[in-house]
Amino acid sequence: MASSELPEWMETDLRQIREAGLFRSRRIFQPLAGGRCLLDGQTLVNLSSNDYLDLAQDPRLVSAASVALSELGVGARASALVSGRTIWHARLEEQLAKFEGAEAALLFPSGYAANLGVISAVAQEADTIFCDRLNHASLIDGCRLSGARFRVFRHDQLEKLKRELAKHTDAGRKFIVTDSVFSMDGLSAPLRDLCDLAEEFGASLIVDEAHGTGVYGGNGRGLAEELGVEDRVTIRIGTLSKAVGCLGGFVSGSEALINWLWNRVRTQIYSTALPPSICAAACAALEIIQTESVRRARLHELSRYLRLGLKERSRLTVPASTGPIIPVILSDPALTMQVARDLQSDGFLVGAIRPPTVPQGTSRLRISLTCAHQREDLERFLKALDGSLARNGESR
Ligand SMILES: *Cc1c(COP(=O)(O)O)cnc(C)c1O
């Protein structure tokens, strides 16, 4: 039996986490239709999900998954190279390549594993990685694991990045690594400028489209498509766990690049392949993303509507982003938590994001929309937000 005694350092650490008000508690969410979920017996409008196109519970995905499930069982039984790669993995790779307009694609157990594995495989100790300061943890961890030199840049200060790139004239390779859409701000990376810089200084550009796939671009391929720079990005990484409504990471690119990754990326080689049922569901999702662009249009229409409503409330700070991730910066962490609690009692689940996830003084509500939400939900949300801010303003 495991000891019930926690090592003292862990006790101390837990106490410090609690004292800082940063303890993360776990709850049980039951997803419901219409962009809602059930939490502690209360139905909430879920404004904190990444299921942007409302595909996770789509009957076509469920049915595709169940067919593969009864044919092939639950687990993949081995890593892809050993014996885990089934016909559904091959179909998904092919469909992803076609969707992305690339020669080939490679699957990973998650987007996290894709970022960690790809960056640590391409960059070595002699190299330098330029990493946006708002990048997702998985990109940062990949940079660290690679052992390469690590420089943080701000995409609103590209002159500085340019000077840094110019300084590094040694033999090592250079990589610029960025999210296409930053997850806590909803801001878009300046991909055109980054392509220019990468080309000028002989750097490779690695872009994570986790929040771009399905959401941006005429065909839903992401921000690189929207900005017309797909062919200029060295490595494009995506996830199937957000707008695609499933699970798994992917890279798309030339046959040669994909061959190299198959042979070099450890998070792919040494991890069990995705369940075949997930691959079948993702195939169905990609089909829907390409044929039902109305979902994307509706998502952006709702996003514009809510942003406009928030901007009319001139005391609120809302970053100049587009798309379904909408932060409302309240600055004070205690106020942020209180407003999120008030909204929850009024029937809305929103993220309350505090440091260290975001910089000091920028605590925020993080709203994310799906195409299943209704304008009426958002009207009620704005009223609830007004009510909470008025109450908390008065009591301060
Ligand atoms: C969610 C996310 C990931 C991780 O993807 P998973 O498939 O959930 O592991 C990677 N990058 C960014 C920017 C993300 O938001």
The ligand as a Gaussian input file, in Angstrom:
#p B3LYP/6-31G(d) Opt

LIG

0 1
 C       -4.359000      23.504000     -26.424000
 C       -3.102000      23.935000     -27.038000
 C       -2.088000      23.013000     -27.318000
 C       -2.162000      21.585000     -26.880000
 O       -3.010000      20.852000     -27.662000
 P       -3.643000      19.495000     -27.092000
 O       -4.087000      18.785000     -28.289000
 O       -4.748000      19.899000     -26.182000
 O       -2.546000      18.789000     -26.346000
 C       -0.981000      23.469000     -27.993000
 N       -0.847000      24.756000     -28.340000
 C       -1.778000      25.676000     -28.050000
 C       -1.583000      27.084000     -28.463000
 C       -2.934000      25.299000     -27.385000
 O       -3.853000      26.214000     -27.086000

